[in-house]
């Protein structure tokens, strides 16, 4: 039986980018519009928040410690103790209306992050890959809102969505070079309530996608067919992450941004972090950034 519990009632404006650390047994995530990086320790219930000067779109834990952050304007190495951010690459400085958004490491430890038009109108965004040698490579362009970055268990398939056109794509990913080819439509959500936000892949290769404005978490089979949906108590889920001792708990971030007072009265835990158990699915360890 599936059970859903709000474990951190943090009322984030735009909670996103959850990352589970199996060594420390803590969950990291960002509040993009609230400008914070956050950490939750399930064993104690402790939550710590680091305020940021710039909107963090997504984060990756680094193999040598610290964080790599896809901030609004670029990739920056961030030291939690000193609060110092070192710019690795500015991204799309020529289009100040765009910002980095969803991001995740592939199985080889490369940090992929997509950008978006912050007004959600124009195809200003793209997809970027940060390699271990700290070189950056633009892999896609003309994107309205990058989302759903995830990788198949063998690392040979990249999933990526443009929320602005209700489409999730799949690509062939060369695990050695990081090159992507053969873009095809994996799933269309045009006939569904909501649009595709963040995703995670389970150990069987199924893609779990948070449906923004859809009140649900959707599970897609590797062949792109809709396997099932799980109804949620919040309208704007943003991203799932397999977590816990056995990677069988899904932690889910969500948003409260742009919801009316009437909307919030119907979903008072909007913007919280939810734990979903009893799905029967397990995940895979989240890779760290190799650089």
C-alpha positions as CSV (number, residue, x, y, z in Angstrom):
1,X,0.0,0.0,0.0
2,X,1.4,3.4,-1.0
3,X,1.7,5.9,1.8
4,X,2.5,9.6,1.5
5,X,3.8,11.8,4.3
6,X,5.0,15.3,4.4
7,X,8.3,14.9,6.3
8,X,9.5,18.6,6.0
9,X,6.7,21.1,6.0
10,X,9.1,23.8,4.7
11,X,6.7,25.7,2.4
12,X,9.3,26.2,-0.3
13,X,8.5,28.6,-3.1
14,X,10.1,26.3,-5.7
15,X,11.6,23.2,-4.0
16,X,13.6,21.2,-6.6
17,X,16.6,19.0,-7.3
18,X,16.6,16.4,-4.4
19,X,19.8,14.4,-4.1
20,X,20.2,11.5,-1.6
21,X,23.6,11.0,0.0
22,X,23.8,7.3,1.0
23,X,27.0,7.8,3.0
24,X,25.6,10.5,5.3
25,X,22.0,9.3,4.9
26,X,20.7,12.8,4.3
27,X,18.6,14.4,1.6
28,X,19.8,17.6,-0.2
29,X,17.5,19.9,-2.2
30,X,17.2,23.5,-3.3
31,X,14.5,26.1,-3.1
32,X,15.1,28.0,-6.3
33,X,13.0,31.1,-5.8
34,X,13.6,31.0,-2.0
35,X,17.3,31.1,-2.8
36,X,18.4,28.3,-0.4
37,X,20.2,24.9,-0.3
38,X,18.7,22.6,2.3
39,X,19.5,19.3,4.0
40,X,17.3,16.8,5.8
41,X,18.4,14.0,8.1
42,X,15.5,11.5,8.3
43,X,17.0,9.7,11.4
44,X,16.8,12.8,13.5
45,X,14.4,15.0,11.6
46,X,17.0,17.8,11.6
47,X,16.8,20.3,8.8
48,X,19.5,22.8,7.9
49,X,19.2,25.6,5.4
50,X,21.9,27.7,3.7
51,X,20.7,31.0,2.3
52,X,22.1,31.9,-1.1
53,X,22.7,35.2,-2.9
54,X,21.7,33.7,-6.2
55,X,19.0,31.2,-7.3
56,X,20.3,27.6,-7.2
57,X,18.7,25.5,-9.9
58,X,20.2,22.2,-9.0
59,X,23.1,20.6,-7.2
60,X,25.5,17.7,-7.4
61,X,27.6,16.3,-4.5
62,X,31.3,16.2,-5.5
63,X,33.5,13.1,-5.1
64,X,36.1,15.2,-3.2
65,X,33.6,17.0,-1.0
66,X,31.5,20.1,-1.4
67,X,28.9,20.9,-4.0
68,X,28.7,21.8,-7.6
69,X,25.8,24.1,-8.1
70,X,23.9,25.1,-11.3
71,X,23.1,28.6,-10.2
72,X,21.0,31.1,-12.1
73,X,23.9,32.3,-14.2
74,X,26.3,29.4,-14.3
75,X,28.1,26.4,-12.8
76,X,29.8,27.3,-9.5
77,X,31.7,25.2,-6.9
78,X,30.2,26.0,-3.5
79,X,31.9,25.5,-0.1
80,X,29.2,25.1,2.6
81,X,31.5,26.1,5.4
82,X,32.9,29.3,4.0
83,X,29.9,30.2,1.9
84,X,32.3,30.9,-1.0
85,X,31.1,30.3,-4.6
86,X,33.8,29.8,-7.3
87,X,32.6,30.4,-10.8
88,X,33.5,27.5,-13.1
89,X,31.5,28.6,-16.2
90,X,29.1,31.4,-16.8
91,X,26.1,30.1,-18.8
92,X,23.9,32.2,-21.2
93,X,25.2,35.5,-19.9
94,X,24.0,37.0,-23.2
95,X,20.4,36.2,-22.3
96,X,19.8,37.4,-18.7
97,X,16.2,36.2,-18.9
98,X,17.3,32.6,-18.9
99,X,18.6,30.6,-16.0
100,X,19.9,27.1,-15.1
101,X,17.3,24.8,-13.8
102,X,17.1,21.0,-13.5
103,X,20.3,19.1,-13.3
104,X,21.7,15.6,-12.4
105,X,24.9,13.6,-12.8
106,X,25.2,10.7,-15.2
107,X,26.6,7.3,-14.3
108,X,30.1,8.5,-15.2
109,X,29.9,11.6,-12.9
110,X,29.3,14.3,-15.5
111,X,27.0,17.0,-14.3
112,X,24.2,17.8,-16.8
113,X,22.0,20.9,-16.3
114,X,19.4,22.5,-18.4
115,X,18.4,26.1,-18.7
116,X,15.0,27.9,-19.2
117,X,13.3,31.1,-19.9
118,X,12.5,32.4,-16.4
119,X,9.2,33.8,-17.8
120,X,8.3,30.4,-19.4
121,X,7.6,31.9,-22.8
122,X,10.5,31.8,-25.2
123,X,12.9,29.0,-26.2
124,X,15.9,30.6,-24.7
125,X,17.3,27.6,-22.9
126,X,19.6,24.7,-23.6
127,X,21.2,21.6,-22.2
128,X,24.8,21.6,-20.8
129,X,27.3,19.0,-19.7
130,X,30.0,19.7,-17.2
131,X,32.8,17.1,-17.4
132,X,35.2,16.1,-14.7
133,X,38.0,18.3,-16.3
134,X,35.6,21.2,-15.7
135,X,35.0,21.7,-19.4
136,X,31.5,22.6,-20.4
137,X,29.6,21.5,-23.6
138,X,26.3,22.7,-25.0
139,X,24.2,19.7,-26.0
140,X,20.8,21.1,-26.9
141,X,19.2,24.5,-27.6
142,X,15.9,26.2,-28.2
143,X,14.3,24.9,-25.0
144,X,11.6,26.7,-23.1
145,X,12.0,24.9,-19.7
146,X,14.5,22.2,-19.1
147,X,13.4,19.3,-16.9
148,X,13.3,15.6,-16.3
149,X,17.0,14.9,-16.6
150,X,17.6,11.3,-15.7
151,X,19.6,8.3,-16.9
152,X,18.8,4.6,-17.6
153,X,20.4,2.1,-15.2
154,X,23.1,1.2,-17.8
155,X,23.7,4.9,-18.4
156,X,23.2,4.6,-22.2
157,X,19.9,6.5,-22.3
158,X,19.4,10.1,-21.3
159,X,15.9,11.4,-20.5
160,X,15.2,15.1,-20.9
161,X,12.0,17.1,-21.1
162,X,10.8,20.5,-22.2
163,X,8.0,21.3,-19.8
164,X,7.0,24.1,-22.1
165,X,5.9,21.7,-24.9
166,X,4.8,18.8,-22.7
167,X,7.4,16.4,-24.2
168,X,9.9,14.0,-22.6
169,X,12.7,12.9,-25.0
170,X,15.1,10.0,-24.9
171,X,18.6,10.1,-26.4
172,X,21.3,7.5,-27.0
173,X,24.2,8.5,-24.7
174,X,27.7,7.5,-25.4
175,X,28.9,6.6,-21.9
176,X,32.6,7.2,-22.9
177,X,32.4,10.5,-24.7
178,X,29.2,11.9,-23.3
179,X,27.8,12.6,-26.7
180,X,24.1,12.3,-27.4
181,X,22.3,11.2,-30.6
182,X,19.0,9.8,-31.8
183,X,16.6,12.2,-30.0
184,X,13.1,10.7,-30.1
185,X,9.9,11.4,-28.2
186,X,9.8,9.1,-25.2
187,X,6.5,10.3,-23.9
188,X,4.0,13.1,-24.6
189,X,1.9,14.6,-21.8
190,X,-0.2,16.8,-24.0
191,X,-3.3,14.8,-23.3
192,X,-2.7,14.6,-19.5
193,X,-3.3,17.0,-16.7
194,X,-0.1,18.7,-15.9
195,X,3.3,18.9,-17.5
196,X,6.6,16.9,-17.1
197,X,8.8,18.3,-14.4
198,X,11.7,16.4,-12.6
199,X,12.3,12.6,-13.0
200,X,14.2,9.7,-11.4
201,X,14.8,6.2,-12.9
202,X,14.3,3.1,-10.8
203,X,16.4,-0.1,-10.8
204,X,14.1,-1.7,-13.4
205,X,14.6,1.3,-15.8
206,X,11.2,2.9,-15.3
207,X,11.0,6.7,-15.3
208,X,9.2,8.4,-12.5
209,X,8.1,11.9,-13.4
210,X,6.6,14.6,-11.2
211,X,3.7,16.2,-13.1
212,X,3.6,19.9,-12.5
213,X,0.0,21.1,-12.1
214,X,-1.0,17.4,-12.4
215,X,-1.3,16.4,-8.7
216,X,0.5,13.1,-9.4
217,X,3.7,11.2,-9.9
218,X,3.7,9.2,-13.2
219,X,5.7,6.0,-13.8
220,X,6.7,5.4,-17.5
221,X,7.9,2.0,-18.7
222,X,11.2,1.8,-20.7
223,X,9.2,1.6,-23.9
224,X,7.4,4.9,-23.1
225,X,4.0,3.5,-22.1
226,X,2.4,4.9,-19.0
227,X,2.6,2.3,-16.3
228,X,0.7,4.0,-13.4
229,X,0.2,7.2,-11.6
230,X,0.2,8.0,-7.8
231,X,-2.1,10.8,-6.7
232,X,-0.6,13.4,-4.5
233,X,-1.9,16.0,-2.0
234,X,-0.1,18.8,-3.8
235,X,-0.7,20.4,-7.2
236,X,2.9,21.2,-8.2
237,X,5.3,18.3,-7.5
238,X,8.7,19.1,-8.9
239,X,11.2,16.1,-8.6
240,X,11.4,12.6,-7.1
241,X,14.5,11.0,-5.6
242,X,15.0,7.4,-4.5
243,X,16.4,7.5,-1.0
244,X,16.7,5.7,2.3
245,X,18.7,2.6,3.5
246,X,17.3,0.4,0.7
247,X,16.6,3.2,-1.8
248,X,12.9,2.3,-1.7
249,X,11.6,5.6,-0.3
250,X,10.8,8.3,-2.8
251,X,11.4,11.8,-1.5
252,X,9.5,14.4,-3.5
253,X,10.0,18.1,-3.6
254,X,7.2,20.5,-4.7
255,X,6.3,24.1,-5.1
256,X,3.9,26.7,-3.7
257,X,4.8,29.5,-6.1
258,X,2.0,31.3,-7.9
259,X,-0.7,29.4,-6.0
260,X,-3.6,31.5,-4.8
261,X,-4.8,31.7,-1.2
262,X,-7.7,29.4,-2.1
263,X,-5.3,26.9,-3.7
264,X,-3.0,27.0,-0.6
265,X,-6.0,26.4,1.7
266,X,-6.7,23.2,-0.2
267,X,-3.1,22.0,0.0
268,X,-1.5,23.5,3.1
269,X,1.6,21.4,2.8
270,X,2.5,22.8,-0.7
271,X,6.2,23.5,-0.9
272,X,7.0,20.7,1.5
273,X,9.1,17.5,1.1
274,X,7.1,14.3,0.9
275,X,8.1,10.7,1.6
276,X,6.4,8.1,-0.6
277,X,6.7,4.5,0.5
278,X,5.1,1.2,-0.5
279,X,5.5,1.6,-4.3
280,X,7.4,-1.7,-4.6
281,X,10.1,0.1,-6.6
282,X,13.8,0.7,-5.6
283,X,16.2,3.2,-7.0
284,X,19.9,3.3,-7.8
285,X,22.7,5.2,-5.9
286,X,23.0,8.7,-7.1
287,X,26.4,9.4,-8.8
288,X,28.6,12.2,-7.5
289,X,30.2,14.8,-9.7
290,X,33.6,13.5,-10.7
291,X,35.3,16.8,-11.0
